[in-house]
């Protein structure tokens, strides 16, 4: 993992942080992993997890219908803002938020719970450095590479949500085809990544659950102050390929690699 740190720290413009964990063996490696950065679209993963917690608590049903009015619509990513006013199930909103990163869906779910309660739920999930503001995609939405990994770990371990809802969220983010860290991998290998991305001006982020024949892993990476989005995507793609190579060169059943 030191090679990834060196690559990001010495060879690339911008500021980076990342966190890696072997979920079966317990090996971890972090670089600026507790440094606060703007979450961008990765916040939608945390929001989905705590919203499903409210479903489990009986506050909502995924089959419940809710209206999306013009006042609920948000610009940016997604398509619901382009549609006429109509009702959706909460399941459709969660799916739209995670699969296509829909800001209108995220805004509606946020309003149903309330920002203060969302931030309290984040603490219960173990996200000690994550906060959400009143607006999806706001620069005020902050998290860390470590907190993003904590979210994925809770889904993998099924320690926060029940098995059904944990698997539901993982299945949704596995269906995404926009993984940046898996960009250099063959298409047939990308299905081993269940990930949520996020981006903004000078920002490229991603957190992923990686399931391979060598084991199960988390890799989260955040960046800011990038020259442009393409430059950032290349940085994440190269780091992702280096992670992939590390896994297949150093693990192979070995749980305490020298990396």
Secondary structure, 3 states (H helix, E strand, C coil): CHHHHHHHHHHCCCEEEEEEEECCCCCEEEECCCCCEECHHHHHHHHHHHHHHHHHCCCCCCCCEEEECHHHCCCCCCCHHHCCCEEEEHHHHHHHHHHCCCHHHHHHHHHHHCHHHHHHHHHHHCCCCCECCCCCCCCCCEECHHHHHHHHHHHHHCCCCCHHHHHHHHHHHHCCCCCCCCCCCCHHHHCCEEEEEEEECCEEEEEEEEEECCEEEEEEEEEECCCCHHHHHHHHHHHHHHHHHHHHHHCCCCCCCCC
